[in-house]
């Protein structure tokens, strides 16, 4: 090979090497840009995920969230903002107010002994019977069974007043009322199991959905607020025309109104 041809070959080789190096450098630059871009996207995704998780953690849940819900009142409530349920004697001049906590064992005993006769006296028009429900035990012992049971009773009131009265009695019955330390009423499946003993509720799909969805949670909180305003010291508390009556005095007071608890 001539010297000239040899030099030309070397120049061509150097040029090919230069072009290859430039091509590789461009590839490496693009690769670095892709890696940086993916890393930035990954960091942003993680930051967004953390931000979303934190925001979800800070969102109110359960009964805290219920405070901000739109109030839905049961169809058969006395009024949209009613904080009691009238079970009979709407036009009667006398009024009996009963303040209860659905987890309260003393309330269960009271209802098992006097509930049916009290309801009958109201149905006979001898007095207006108003039921007020609170959550003292939820606050004192923890849990949410009192509030959950009120909400379920709201769903039953939406079906009918008769369904409410029957369900109210069943929740307080010896068979279904749990121990004070047990928060069974916080379990919607348990509330629905009790409701299955009430014919009107067992066949109502709307009732079941309302219990599971907590449709009347806000209404339950309003009931609790009304109960708290009454400033009762314990449950059950009975007031006749606003005057508190001790349980041992109740039979005599009801007898004056034509109702015999002992008969």
PLY file of the C-alpha trace (Angstrom):
ply
format ascii 1.0
element vertex 263
property float x
property float y
property float z
element edge 262
property int vertex1
property int vertex2
end_header
0.00 0.00 0.00
1.32 3.48 -0.90
2.06 5.99 1.83
-0.73 8.26 0.51
-3.32 5.49 0.64
-2.18 4.58 4.14
-2.73 8.16 5.37
-6.14 8.31 3.73
-7.12 5.07 5.45
-5.99 6.41 8.83
-7.95 9.64 8.32
-11.05 7.65 7.38
-10.64 5.43 10.43
-10.24 8.47 12.69
-13.35 10.05 11.17
-15.35 6.87 11.67
-14.16 6.74 15.30
-15.11 10.41 15.82
-18.59 9.83 14.38
-19.06 6.72 16.53
-17.97 8.62 19.66
-20.39 11.45 18.90
-23.19 8.97 18.29
-22.43 7.17 21.59
-22.23 10.50 23.44
-25.70 11.45 22.13
-27.07 8.07 23.21
-25.56 8.49 26.69
-27.01 12.02 26.97
-30.47 10.81 25.98
-30.18 7.91 28.44
-29.23 10.28 31.28
-32.15 12.57 30.43
-34.57 9.63 30.47
-33.25 8.42 33.83
-33.54 11.90 35.35
-37.05 12.30 33.91
-38.22 8.96 35.27
-36.67 9.76 38.66
-38.46 13.11 38.82
-41.76 11.48 37.87
-41.17 8.80 40.51
-40.43 11.39 43.20
-43.50 13.40 42.21
-45.63 10.26 42.25
-44.35 9.33 45.70
-44.90 12.88 46.95
-48.39 12.90 45.48
-49.13 9.52 47.02
-47.90 10.65 50.41
-49.88 13.88 50.10
-53.01 11.93 49.18
-52.49 9.49 52.04
-51.97 12.33 54.52
-55.06 14.15 53.26
-57.09 10.94 53.56
-55.77 10.44 57.10
-56.84 13.96 57.98
-60.32 13.52 56.55
-63.01 12.96 59.19
-64.39 9.45 59.35
-67.14 7.56 61.10
-69.20 9.68 63.48
-66.94 12.71 62.94
-67.84 12.61 59.25
-71.53 12.20 60.14
-71.50 15.67 61.71
-70.98 17.20 58.28
-73.56 15.06 56.51
-76.79 16.51 55.23
-79.57 15.83 57.73
-81.96 13.12 56.56
-84.98 12.77 58.84
-87.05 9.57 58.92
-90.38 9.80 57.09
-92.40 9.41 60.29
-90.42 11.78 62.49
-92.43 14.54 64.16
-90.36 17.12 62.26
-87.08 17.41 60.39
-85.23 18.66 63.47
-87.12 16.59 66.03
-84.92 15.30 68.85
-87.46 12.81 70.23
-89.91 10.24 68.91
-93.58 10.43 69.88
-95.00 6.93 70.22
-98.63 7.78 70.87
-101.14 10.21 72.37
-100.14 13.06 70.07
-103.26 15.09 71.06
-103.16 14.29 74.79
-102.75 17.13 77.31
-100.33 15.22 79.56
-96.81 14.33 78.39
-94.43 11.65 79.57
-90.81 11.97 78.48
-88.54 8.94 78.78
-84.77 9.44 78.48
-82.81 6.29 77.65
-79.49 4.95 76.43
-79.79 1.87 74.25
-76.73 0.23 75.86
-78.06 0.90 79.37
-78.97 -2.27 81.34
-81.24 -0.32 83.72
-83.13 1.01 80.69
-83.51 -2.56 79.42
-84.98 -3.63 82.76
-87.30 -0.61 82.74
-88.55 -1.32 79.22
-89.00 -5.03 79.93
-91.12 -4.17 82.96
-93.00 -1.01 81.98
-92.49 -0.42 78.26
-95.55 -2.25 76.96
-97.93 -0.67 79.49
-96.48 2.80 78.87
-96.99 2.40 75.13
-100.56 1.16 75.58
-101.47 4.15 77.77
-100.20 6.46 75.03
-102.06 4.53 72.33
-105.21 4.92 74.43
-104.68 8.69 74.41
-104.08 9.06 78.15
-100.83 10.97 77.57
-98.27 11.79 74.91
-95.25 9.46 75.14
-91.96 10.86 73.90
-88.75 8.85 73.74
-85.35 10.60 73.93
-82.17 8.65 73.20
-78.60 9.45 74.26
-75.09 7.99 74.16
-73.85 8.27 77.74
-72.33 4.79 77.72
-70.50 5.39 74.43
-68.87 8.35 76.14
-68.20 6.70 79.47
-67.12 3.23 78.37
-66.06 3.79 74.77
-67.62 2.45 71.59
-70.44 3.66 69.39
-73.24 1.15 69.91
-75.65 3.66 71.44
-75.37 5.99 68.44
-75.46 3.14 65.92
-78.63 1.73 67.47
-80.27 5.19 67.38
-79.41 5.43 63.68
-80.92 1.98 63.07
-84.04 3.02 64.96
-84.21 6.04 62.67
-84.25 3.64 59.73
-87.10 1.73 61.39
-89.01 4.96 62.02
-88.72 5.67 58.31
-90.67 2.44 57.76
-93.38 3.19 60.35
-93.90 4.22 63.97
-95.12 0.72 64.72
-91.89 -0.73 63.33
-89.92 1.71 65.51
-91.85 0.74 68.66
-91.45 -2.98 67.97
-87.74 -2.70 67.13
-87.14 -0.48 70.19
-88.72 -3.16 72.39
-86.68 -5.95 70.75
-83.38 -4.09 71.22
-84.17 -3.87 74.94
-85.44 -7.46 75.25
-83.74 -10.07 77.42
-82.84 -12.04 74.30
-81.13 -9.27 72.35
-79.88 -6.65 74.80
-76.10 -7.08 75.29
-74.07 -6.62 78.43
-73.18 -3.01 79.20
-69.50 -3.70 78.55
-70.27 -5.22 75.15
-70.59 -2.90 72.15
-72.63 -5.30 70.01
-74.95 -2.54 68.79
-71.98 -1.02 66.95
-72.15 -3.99 64.55
-74.72 -3.36 61.82
-75.02 -7.10 61.17
-76.16 -7.57 64.78
-78.65 -4.72 64.50
-80.03 -6.30 61.34
-80.22 -9.70 63.03
-82.43 -8.18 65.75
-84.48 -6.38 63.08
-85.22 -9.69 61.39
-87.54 -10.43 64.33
-89.69 -7.44 63.31
-91.82 -8.50 60.29
-92.03 -4.99 58.78
-88.27 -4.58 58.90
-87.32 -8.07 57.79
-89.01 -7.56 54.42
-87.74 -4.00 53.92
-84.69 -3.69 51.64
-84.69 0.06 52.19
-84.35 -0.43 55.95
-81.38 -2.78 55.49
-79.62 -0.37 53.13
-80.24 2.60 55.45
-78.70 0.73 58.38
-75.65 -0.34 56.38
-75.20 3.11 54.81
-75.73 5.03 58.06
-78.44 7.12 56.39
-79.71 8.39 59.74
-76.36 8.93 61.47
-76.76 12.71 61.39
-80.31 12.35 62.74
-78.92 10.15 65.53
-76.42 12.86 66.45
-79.26 15.39 66.60
-81.13 13.04 68.94
-78.06 12.84 71.17
-77.69 16.64 71.16
-81.34 17.02 72.20
-80.86 14.44 74.94
-77.82 16.31 76.25
-79.73 19.59 76.41
-82.20 17.96 78.79
-79.35 17.62 81.33
-80.46 14.27 82.70
-78.15 12.78 85.32
-78.66 9.15 84.38
-80.83 6.70 82.49
-83.61 5.89 82.49
-85.06 9.26 83.48
-88.84 9.77 83.42
-90.51 13.16 83.44
-94.25 13.81 83.58
-95.10 17.27 82.30
-91.49 18.26 82.82
-91.28 17.06 86.43
-88.86 14.23 87.15
-90.42 11.10 88.63
-88.44 8.41 90.43
-89.01 4.89 89.09
-90.55 3.70 92.34
-93.06 6.57 92.13
-94.00 5.85 88.52
-96.68 3.17 89.14
-98.61 5.54 91.42
-98.24 8.47 89.01
-99.40 6.37 86.07
-102.34 5.07 88.08
-103.51 8.67 88.38
-103.50 8.74 84.58
-105.48 5.53 84.31
-102.59 3.13 83.65
-101.91 0.24 86.01
-98.33 -1.04 85.68
-98.93 -3.71 88.30
-102.21 -4.97 86.85
0 1
1 2
2 3
3 4
4 5
5 6
6 7
7 8
8 9
9 10
10 11
11 12
12 13
13 14
14 15
15 16
16 17
17 18
18 19
19 20
20 21
21 22
22 23
23 24
24 25
25 26
26 27
27 28
28 29
29 30
30 31
31 32
32 33
33 34
34 35
35 36
36 37
37 38
38 39
39 40
40 41
41 42
42 43
43 44
44 45
45 46
46 47
47 48
48 49
49 50
50 51
51 52
52 53
53 54
54 55
55 56
56 57
57 58
58 59
59 60
60 61
61 62
62 63
63 64
64 65
65 66
66 67
67 68
68 69
69 70
70 71
71 72
72 73
73 74
74 75
75 76
76 77
77 78
78 79
79 80
80 81
81 82
82 83
83 84
84 85
85 86
86 87
87 88
88 89
89 90
90 91
91 92
92 93
93 94
94 95
95 96
96 97
97 98
98 99
99 100
100 101
101 102
102 103
103 104
104 105
105 106
106 107
107 108
108 109
109 110
110 111
111 112
112 113
113 114
114 115
115 116
116 117
117 118
118 119
119 120
120 121
121 122
122 123
123 124
124 125
125 126
126 127
127 128
128 129
129 130
130 131
131 132
132 133
133 134
134 135
135 136
136 137
137 138
138 139
139 140
140 141
141 142
142 143
143 144
144 145
145 146
146 147
147 148
148 149
149 150
150 151
151 152
152 153
153 154
154 155
155 156
156 157
157 158
158 159
159 160
160 161
161 162
162 163
163 164
164 165
165 166
166 167
167 168
168 169
169 170
170 171
171 172
172 173
173 174
174 175
175 176
176 177
177 178
178 179
179 180
180 181
181 182
182 183
183 184
184 185
185 186
186 187
187 188
188 189
189 190
190 191
191 192
192 193
193 194
194 195
195 196
196 197
197 198
198 199
199 200
200 201
201 202
202 203
203 204
204 205
205 206
206 207
207 208
208 209
209 210
210 211
211 212
212 213
213 214
214 215
215 216
216 217
217 218
218 219
219 220
220 221
221 222
222 223
223 224
224 225
225 226
226 227
227 228
228 229
229 230
230 231
231 232
232 233
233 234
234 235
235 236
236 237
237 238
238 239
239 240
240 241
241 242
242 243
243 244
244 245
245 246
246 247
247 248
248 249
249 250
250 251
251 252
252 253
253 254
254 255
255 256
256 257
257 258
258 259
259 260
260 261
261 262
